[in-house]
Amino acid sequence: MQDILEKAARIELVIFDVDGVLTDGSLFYGDDGQEYKAFNSKDGHGMVMLRENGVQIGIITGRSSEVVRIRMQSLGVSQVYQGQRDKLPAYERIKAELGLEDGQIAYVGDDVVDLPVMTRVGLAIAVADAHELVCERAHWRTRNPGGRGAAREVCELLLRGRGLYEAEMRRYLG
């Protein structure tokens, strides 16, 4: 675990996939064709805590959805790339725009489409219910599945790596 915390200490940006990572992967459609997604509020609060402690957050997802734009806007996430079937070009754009190196970036994925990015970053993370190839190539795996607290675990890991977790939790203890 110490090597994971050392990798986490270097992270300046964490990029999340959406379906299967920030959601449980279910896709809900209304009769009008409107798409709905369920996001975990604890995951969202973890993302806010992480951002407030200096770690940038990005999203690269293969699907496009207005609800993702709205949710990310509510969390203060500005690096949002939707409709990215091939995620590498978006990854390279974010990396260049922020002036970061691979070792300063973490990526959280669940399926094989995430592997091209995961194999480049400094900290590759698989959610608990990720595809077996993703789990095999990840540096770390969450205990919780996607959409059910996995992102919160990632945020807390990164806070721990930076030595900020205890101070952040004390804020809530009064």
ABEGO torsion letter per residue (X at the ends): XAAAAAAAAABABBBBBABGAABAGBBBBBAAGBBBBBBBAAAAAAAAAAAAAGBBBBBBBABBBAAAAAAAAAAGBABBBBGBABAAAAAAAAAAAAGBBAAABBBBBABAAAAAAAAABABBBBBAABBAAAAAABABBBABBBGAGAAAAAAAAAAAAAGAAAAAAAAAAX
